[in-house]
């Protein structure tokens, strides 16, 4: 590879999303030891930080019509065929379920000489928390004997690139576990290593470190190989929008949105603040020429900041304001070698809105030829539409979709900048956004599988998985059951749900051990996280690190109500898919728990449920769960919902738990007020956020991107337009709109059998309503307390 253009193509080559998903794989590779071997570079440390290259040349008599291979690595890889990027991975999992990608590379091969090359890196002890690892390794297996010429063994060559070192931290005290930046010295870098013409004669023969073992065979330990169930990630060129500030040079007009050369004079200290204009996940690329020994520092920031007092609390201004503020965060550092067309592309994506570029040149000027990003993420497509006549609604929907996308790569993320961890509490909401907006359930299935795999001997799931440091949030195991119930109601694979019921039983068996004679939970161990709660709540007594108040015996209304709701959901699934005995047992426990909750926590004089039996603290959380769990229903639920809406003395939920508070108020009959409940989202917009922040406290907020706040992307369709599942598998559809003061609204959303489209128009005192359902899927329309049958296809009503 000799030109900059080829280097760009190396990264930007489009990867077909279908190529990364599990395909028709040679069945022998699913049940027998592979002929390919796990390989590494000899005389290198097994588990330390390192960047490695592997290559093999092969001559083909003709261009093949089909050439399927399977590839994986530890920690990560990028695979190139004749200088074209064809696969990235592996999709994150754990050693018991180690993913490999399946790719047909025929289109990239030619008659004659072909070069297959892999970039493999191990970030060692500073790797992301979500990255489980055995040791550095790479494996590639041909699907049939025709492709086995590429099997990894000692016919491959390899080497370590000495140019790379890790750059850790983000410059301030916080929980950051998303991996290091890169410190790269171009003088030491191995260039053009993937080129067909590259001379690899000085590279070492690769050494075998293990056999390729599919999961389930007798000697499968170490990496237990399974086909990845998700597609390749999207890659899309995304140029930076503007330069907000410069020092030491003048930026050309239109740079960097348009490619243009920027010259930094010799012996100069220069800087520029680049603004993408919105938060993004992108591989960052910098191409430079000259400038021998110049240092370039790249700092990736979600927002401007200013420190006050304890540096853990970072005060953030309006995200659009840059004057007078600090820009700190994850960094990369490059030392130029003076040659032409030096290219740096990050090994992994960076999350940023702003990039602070600091440059110090020595005796030579430095030319920046180009600087840009390549967006990446799970290849979700927005397949939902909303028209309410409100630009604000559209903006909230768009920001929510961006938030959901940035928090979805090979797994769902709580946040892309700081953690990149798949938490159950976040994942439940993210999966629902996927169903309602994209109609794509593959990442949700992957999440449910991974969380199911994470269960420990006590029966609980881990709070997050994959994660090399096990963490248990006991309440998240209950949300896992709710997430599975959601899948059952909105997707069509009942067998998938049935397969998970044994795990559901184990979770509930764990909680049963901590139920007292009256059914109430006592001293449930581990982290009982519910919500961070709004810091402006008037009485926060008893709330501890997101955990709800408990009495002296360790009892909590919130925990009891969540367990009650979960028992009911589990009973529904067992009755239809599992064992009637469990359904009866769970129903009986739910009935007992409902009576206990009513007796222990209800305060008639206040018309509220207390957080504990002492009846001295009250929250939106407990009273929302009282409605959702069925502790209260009918007119009483309506009365309680009104208190949820108006009683500011209740401990207030943050943007995350408002998902449940809003559902409760809708269930209590207040759905027509939904758009009036979105002030938290409106305040995010006023503060310049382009994704939803982690909590409601916008100034002292750590993360600017948490998809647990994207619930309006569900409720605009489920509540406002009224589209919901009315039977498992979305086999029946319920349309019950809550239009409030709107006189016209329409939209559509994906359904497993097609598309649901609705249109509501008020003319005088009448409503013209058009509802289109997928063929062979019927439903019911609920309007002013009256129900109307809906057939598959187009339905026209005038009411």
N, C-alpha and C positions, 0 to 999 in steps of 0.2 A: 504494500500500500504506500504510494509515493506522493499522493496529492491530498490536500485538505478536503476536497470534495469527497474522495473515497472515505476519508475518516468520518465525515458527516453521515454518509450512507451507512457506514458500519453500525452506527447507533440507530439511525432513523428508519432502517429497513422495517417495513410493516410486518408484524407477526400476526398471522391469521389466528383469531381467538379460538377457533375450533381445534387448532393443532395442539394446544396444550391440554385438552381434556382427554379423559380416558376413552380410548377407541377400541376397535376390535384388535385385541392383542393376541399374539400367538399364545394359545393356552399353556404351552409348555413353560412359558416364562412366568406364569402365575403359580405354578405348582412344582417346578423343578429348579435346581441350582442353575444359575446363568453360566454360560461359557465365558462371558466377560468378567474381568477382575476389577476390584477397586484398586486404583493405583495412586501413587504419590511420587514426589521427587525424593530421591535418596539423600540421606545425610542432612535432612531438615527436621526441625522439631515438630513433633506430631500435633501438638495442640496450641502452639504459639501463633501470634499474629504473623500473617504472611500472605503475599499475593503471588500466584503461580500461573504459569502458562503450560499447556500441553498441546502437542501437535501430532498429526499423522498425515502423510501424503499417500494417496492411493490412485492408481491408474485404472480407468474404466474403459472398456472397449467401445461402449456406446452410452449415450445419455439415457438413464433409466426412466421408465414411466412411473415407477413407484420405488421408494427407498425409505423404509420406515425404521427409525431407531428409537431407543429409549435411553434417557440420560438423567443423571443425578450427580450430586456432589455434596460435600460438607466443607464449609458452611454453605457457600453460594457459587453459582457459575453463570457465565454468559458463553453461549456456544455459537461459533462462526463456521460457515461453510463457504469456502472461496471468498472470504472477507465479508460475507453477509451475516448479520446477526439473525439467528433462526430460532433461538430459544433462550429463556432466562428462568432461573429457578434455583433449587427445587422449591415448590410450594411448601411453606413451613408446616411442619408437623412435629412428631417426636420419633425416637428411635424405634418404637414399636409399630409405627406407621410412617415409614420414611418414603416420601413421595418421589416418583420419577415422572418426567414429562415424556410424552410420545409425540414424535414429529415425523412427518413425511418430508424429507429433504430433497426429493427428486428434482424439484424445480430449480434448485440451486447448484446441481451437479452438471458436469459437462463430460463429453467424451474426452479421454486423455487424463492429464494430471489434475487432481483435486486435493485441496488442503482442508482438513477439518481441524479446527483449533478451539481450545477452551481456555477462558480466563476463570480461574478458581481462586477464591480467597477465603481465609479463615481469620476472623477478627479476635480470636483467642479469648482471653479473660475480659476484654472490653467489648465483646460482641453484644448485640441487643439482647435484652432480657427475654424476648420472644424467640430467640434463636437457640434451640437445643442442639447439642453437638456431640459427636463421638471423637473425631479427629479429622485432620485435613485428608480429603480423598476425592476421587473423581471416578465415575464409571459411565460407560456407554456400551449398550448392547444392541446388536442388530436384531430385527424382529424375526427374520428367517435366515437360512444359510446364505442366501444371496447378499444379505447386509452384514453378515458376521465378519466380513473383511475389516470392518471398523471397530470390532470389539476391543475394548481397552485391555492391554497386556504390555509386555515389554517391547512390543513393536512401536509403541508410542514413545515420544520424547517429552521431557519436561525440564523446567527451570523455575527458580524463584526470581522475581523482580526485586532487586535491592533498593529500588528508588522509594518504596513506600514505608511509612511509619504511621502509627495511629496518633490522632490528635484528640484528646479526651476532654469532656466537660463542655459546659455552655457559658461559663463566665460568671455564674451566680449560683447561689445555693438553692437547689430544688431537686425534686425527684425526677431525674433524667436517666432513662435506660434504653434509649433508641439507637445506641451505637456511636462509634467515634467518627470524627472527621478524618481527613487524610492529609498527611504531610508528604509531599512529593518533590524529589529533587530530579529535575529533568536531565541533569548530567549523568545520572545513574540509570535512567529509564531504558528498558528494552523497547525499541520502537519497531513498528511494522511487523510485529511478531506473528500476526495472523495472515500475512501476505503469502500468496502462493510462491513468490520469488524469494522469500526469506530463507537465509542459510542457517539451519538449526544443527549444523554438524558438531558444534561445541556443547550442545545440550546433552543431558544425561538420559540414558534409558530409564523409563519409568519402572518403578518397582511395585510388585504386588503386595498389598496389605491385607486383602481379604477376598473371599469369593462374593459374587453377587447372589444374595439369598432372598428370594421372595418370602413374604410373611407366611408363616405357618409350616414351613418345612422343618425337618428334625433339627438341623443345625443352624437355624436362623437365630443368630444373636448379633449384637452390634446393630447394623442398619437392617431393619426388616422392611423390604421394599414392597411398596404398593403403588398402583397407578394413580396419578393425581386426578382428582375429580373435578377440578376447576380449569377454566381456559387460561391461556396466556394473558398477561396483563396488557392493557392498551398502552401504546406509545404514540405520542402526537407532538409535533413541533409546537412550541409555545414561546414566542419571543417576549422579552421583557418590554413593559410598556413605556417607561420613561426614566430619565435621570432626575432625581429630586435635588441633589446637591453635588457640587464638584469642588475640588481644591487641587491646585498645582497644574491644572490643564483646563482646556475648554472642550466640552463635548460637542461633536458635530450636530447640526440640526437633524432631528428625527432619530438619533441614536438613543437607545439600542433597539427600538422597535423595527428599524430598518438597519440592515448590515452596513457598517461603515468603519473604516480604519480609524483608530485613535492612537496618537503618538504621544508617549510620555517621554519627555527629554531625559537625557543622562543626568545622573546625580540629583534626582528629584524625588521628593516625597509627595505623592498624589493620592487622592481618594475620590470616590464617587459613591453616592447612595442610589441604588437602582430600586425601582418600584414596579412590581408586577401589576399592581392596582387591585389585586385580590389575592387571597391565600391560595397556594397551590402545592402539589407534590410534583417534583420534576427532577430528572437527572440534569445536572448543571454542566454545561460545556463552555470552556474557554479556549480559544485558539489565539496564540501569540507568535510573534517573530522577534528575533534579536533579544536585546536586553540581558546579556549574559550576567548571571548572578543576581538579577533583580528578584526581589521577593514580592509575592502577591498573596495577600491574605483575603479570604472570602468569609464573611460572617453572615449567616442566614438567620433572619429574624421574623417572627410572627408579627411583631408590632414594635413601635418605639417604647422606651421604658425610662423610668427615673427611679432610683433607689431611695427609700426612706426607712430609716431605722433598721430593723431586721431585714436583711437582704433576701430572706425567703419570701417576704411579701413584696412583690414587684408592683409598683404603681404604674398603671398603663393609662396614657391619655387617649383622646380620640385617635383612632388608628390611622386617620388621614394626616395628622399633624406630625411634622418631623423636626421643626426648629426647636433647639434647646434640649433635645432628648437624646438618650443613649441608645446605641444599637449593639446589643450583646446577644450571643447565642452560639450555636454549633459552628465550628470553623473548619475550613480547609486552608492549606498553605502550600504554595508552589514556589520553587526556585527555578528560574529560567536558565537555559543553557546556551542561549545566543543563536540557536539555529532557526531556520525558517519553519513555520507551521508546526509549532509545538502545540499539542492538543491535550488538554486535561478534561476528562469526563468522570464524574463521580462514580464510584463503584455501585453505590446505592442512591436512591432518590433523596433529595433534600426537601424539607417543608419550609416555605418562606412566602412572605409578601415582599419583604425588603431584603436586599443584599448589600452589605457594606463592603466595598472593595478598597483595600489599602495597598498601595504600591510604593516600593522603594527601589529606584533604579541605581545602578552603579555607574560604570564608565561608558555604558552604551545605552542609547534610547531603546525603549520597548514599544512595539507596535501591537495593539490589540486588534486582531483581524476580525474577530467575531466573539459574541458572548450571548448565550441563549439557553433556554431550558427545553426539556422534552417531558411533557406531562406523562404521568403514568398512574395507573389504577386498575382495579377490576373493571372489565369492559361492560359495565352497566349502560343501558340505553334508557333514556327517559321516554316511557311509553304511555304517560298519563298527560292529560290536558285539563286546564281549569280556566274558565272565564266567569268572573263574578262582577266585572265592571270596575274592579278596584285594583289600580296599579300596585297598591301596597300588598294585597294578597299575592299578586304575581311575584313581587319582590321577595316576600317571605318564602314562597314556594321555591324560587330559584336559589336563594341562599341555603335553604334546607337541603336542596339537592346537591349543591356544591359541598356542603358539610358531609352529607352521606357518602359522597364519592371519595372525598379525601380520607375518610375513615373506613375505606374498604379497598384493600389491596389483595394480598393472598389470603388474608383473614379480615374479619371486621376489626377495627381499631377503636379503642377508647379515644385516642388522639394520635395524630400522625407525627407531631413534633417531639413530644416528650416520652411516650411510652410504646406506642404501637402494639398494645396488648389487647387481646380479645377477651373482654369481661362479659359475663353472662348478663348482668343488669343492663349494660349498654346494648349488647347483641340482640336482646329481645326486641327492642325498639327499632334497631337497625334492620333486622329481618323484616319487620312489618313495613318499613319504608320500601324495602326491596320488592315485597309482594305488591304493594299498592302503586308504586311508581314505575317499576321496571317489569314486573311479572317474571323475574328471574330468581329462582330459588336455589341455585347451585351453591352460592356462598353461604346461604343459610343452612343448607344440608351439611355442608362442610363444617360449619360452626357447631351444629348439633352433634355431629359425629365426634369432633374433637373434644367437646365438653363431656360427652358420654365416656370417651376414652380416659378422661382425666380422673374418674372416680377413684377415691382412695378406699382402703380396707374398711373404714368406718361407714362407708356408703355415700358420703358427700362427694359432690364434684368439687374440683378446684374452682376458685373464683374466676380464673383466667387460664386459658390454655391456647397455644403452647406457651410455656414459661419454664425456664430452668430453675427458678426459685418457687417452690410450691407455696401458694397462698390460698387460704380457705376463708370465704365469706359465706357463712352458713345460709343467710337469706338468699344468696344468689343460687343456691341449689334448688330453692323453691321457685325462683324465677326461671330456672332451666326447665322445670316441669311446665310452667306457663308458656315458655317459648315452644316447647314440643306441642302443647295443646293448640297454640296459634297455628303451627304448621299443619296440624291435623285438620283444623277448620278451614284454612285458606289454600291448601295444596291438595294434590290428588293421590299421594302415595301413602295409603293406609298401612301397607306392609312395612314401610320405613318406620312409622310411628310404633307399630306393634313390636318391632325389634327392639325398641328402646324402653319398653314397659318394665323389664326386669330392673333396669337402672332406676326408674321411677320408684319402684318398690323399695329399693335399697335406700334411696334418699329419705323416703317417708318412714322407713324402719328406724333410721337414725333419729329423726325428730320424735318418734313415738317413745324413745327411751327417755326423753326429757319432758314428757307430758305427765302431769300430776293426775291424781284420781279424777279430778273434774275436767281433765283434758287440757288445761292451761299449761303452757310451756314454762319451765323453770330453769334458769341458768344455762341456757343454750350456749355451748362453748364456741370459740373462735370469734371472728369479727361479725357482729350482727348489724352490718351497715344497712341503713335505710335511705338516707339522703343527707347531704351536707347542711341542709336547711338554710333559709334566707337569714343573713346576718342582721337584717333590720327587724326580725320578729321581736315582739314586745317581751315575751317571757320564754327564754330558751332553757329554763332549768331542766337538768337531767340529760340533755343531749350531749353526747360525748363522742367526738370524732366520727360523726355521722350515725352513731348508734342511738336508738330511742331511749327515753326514760324507762327505768325499771324500778319496781319496789324492792324492799329489802330481801324478798325471796327470789328476785330475778325474774319476776313476771312482767310482761309487756303486752298491752292491748294490740299494738301494731304487729308484733310477732304472732300473736294468737290469731289475728284476723288474716294475716297472710297465709298462715297454715290452714285455716278454715277454707279460704278460697282455693288453695292448692288441693286440698282433699276433694273438693267438689270437681275440680278439673280432672284429677286423676280418676275419680269414680266414673266420670263420663267416658273417658278413654277405655277404662277396664270393662265397662258394661258393653261397649261396642266391639272392642278389639281383643280384650284380654280375658281375665277370669272373673266370673260373676262374684265369687267369694270376696275378691279384693274390692270390687265395686260396692258390695254390701258393707264390708268393713269400713271403707273410707266414708261412705255415706253416714254410717252410724257415728263415726268419730266426728264428722262435720256437724251432725245434729246436736251431739253433746256439747261440742265446742261453741256452737251458736248460743245455746242456753247459758253457758258459763260466761261468755263475753257480755251478754245482755245483763246478767246479774252483777258481774264484777265491775264493769266499766261504764255503764249507762248512768248519766246524771240527768234525771228528769227536769230538775229545776233550771238547768242550762240548755236542755234539749241537745246535748252533745255527749259523745263518748270521750272519756278521759283516757290519758295515756297509760295510767296505772290505777290500781285499786285505791290508792290514796286520793285520787280525784282532785289533784291540785295542778295538773298540767294538761293542756289540750292542744291538739295539732290538726292541721289539714290532713296529715298522713293517716291518723287513726280514723277520722271521720270519713275520708274518702274510701278507705279499705272497708269500713263498715257497710257502705253501699255496695261496693264491688264484690265483697264476699257473700252478700246476701244476708248479712246480719239484720239489715233493715231493708224494707221494700215498700212499694206502693206509696200512698200519701205521706207516710212517715219519711220515706227516702226523699221525697220532694221537699219536705220541710228542712231536712238535714242538708240537702244540696244548697238551699238558699243560704243557710248559715255558712257553708263552705265558701260560697261566693262572696259574702258580705262581712263576715266576722273577722275583723283585722286583729283581734286578740289571739286568734289561733296562731300557733307556730306555722309560718308560711313555708311552702315547698319551694325548692329551686326549680330551674328550668327542666331538670331531669324528672323529678317526681310530679311535675305538673301534668305529665302524660297520664298519670293515674287520677289526679285531682280532676282533670277535665273529663275523663271518662266517667267518673263518679257523678259529676254535675250533669252530664248528658243523660246518664242512666236515671238520674233524679228528675228529669224533665226540663232541664234548662238549656238544652242544646241550641235553641235559637239565639242565645247570647254568646255563642262560641267566639266569634271574632272580637268581642269586647274583652276577652280574657288574654289577649296577646301582647300586653304592654311590655313584658320582658323581651320579647322578640323585637318590638318597635324600638326599645331602648338600645338593643344591640345595634340596630341600623343607625340610630342617631349617633352612636359612638364610633361609627366608621367600620364596624366589623363586616366582613364579607363571608364569614361562617359563624355558627353559633358558639358562644363561649361556654366553658365548662360549668360555671355557676352564674348566679344572678348578679354577683358583686363584680361589676365590670372593671373597676379600677384595680383591685387587688386580685384579679383573676390570673391563674397560671396559664391555662390552655385557652387559646382562642378558637379551638376547633374540637367540639365534642358532638358526635351525632346522636347522643341520647337527647339532645335538644331539638332534633328534627321532627318531633311529633306532629307539627302542623302539616307536614307532607303526607301524613296518614289522615288526619282529621278533616282536612279540606275535602277529602273524598268520602271518608266514612261518616263524618258528622254533618258537614255542610251539604254536600251532595247526597249524603245518606246511603251510600253503597256499602253493604256489609254481607258477610257470609251468614246464611241462615241454616246451614247444615254442614257436617263434615265434608271436606273436599270441595267446599264452595259449590256443592251440588245443587243447592237452592240459594237464591239471591234475595236479600231483603233490601228494599229501597225506602228509606225513611228520612227525607231531607229536613234540615234545620236551616232555613234560609234567612231567618231574622227579618231585617228590614229590606232585604234584596227583593227586587221585582223581576230580576232576570239573572239566571245563572245556568251554566252548562259545563259539561266536561266529559271525560272518558278515562277509563283505567283498564289495565290488562286483567284478564281472567284466565284461568287454566284452559278454558275452552274457546277463548277468543277475546273480545272486547266488550265492555259494558259502557254504553253512552247514555247520558241523560241531558235533558234540556227542560228548563222551567221558565215560562214567560207569563207574567201577569198582565192581563188585558182587562181594564175595568175592574170588575169584582171577580173575574174568572181567571183560572190558571190553565194555560195550554201546556201540557206535559207530554214529552216524547221520551220514551225509554226503549232502548235497544239492548236486548240480551243475546248472548251467544246462542246459536241454534241448539235445540234440545236441552236447554237449561232454563227452567222456569223459575218463578219467584213471586214475591208479593210486594205491593206498593202500599205504604202506610201514610195516610194523610188525614190530619185532624181526627185521629182516633179511629178512622175507618180503613179497612183493608181491601185492596183490589188485586185480583189475580193477574199475574204477568206471564205471558207465554214467551218461549224462545223466539227471537226475532224482534220486529218493531211493534211497540205498543203506543197507541195515541190516546190520551185522556184529556177531557176538558172538565174541570171541576170548579 
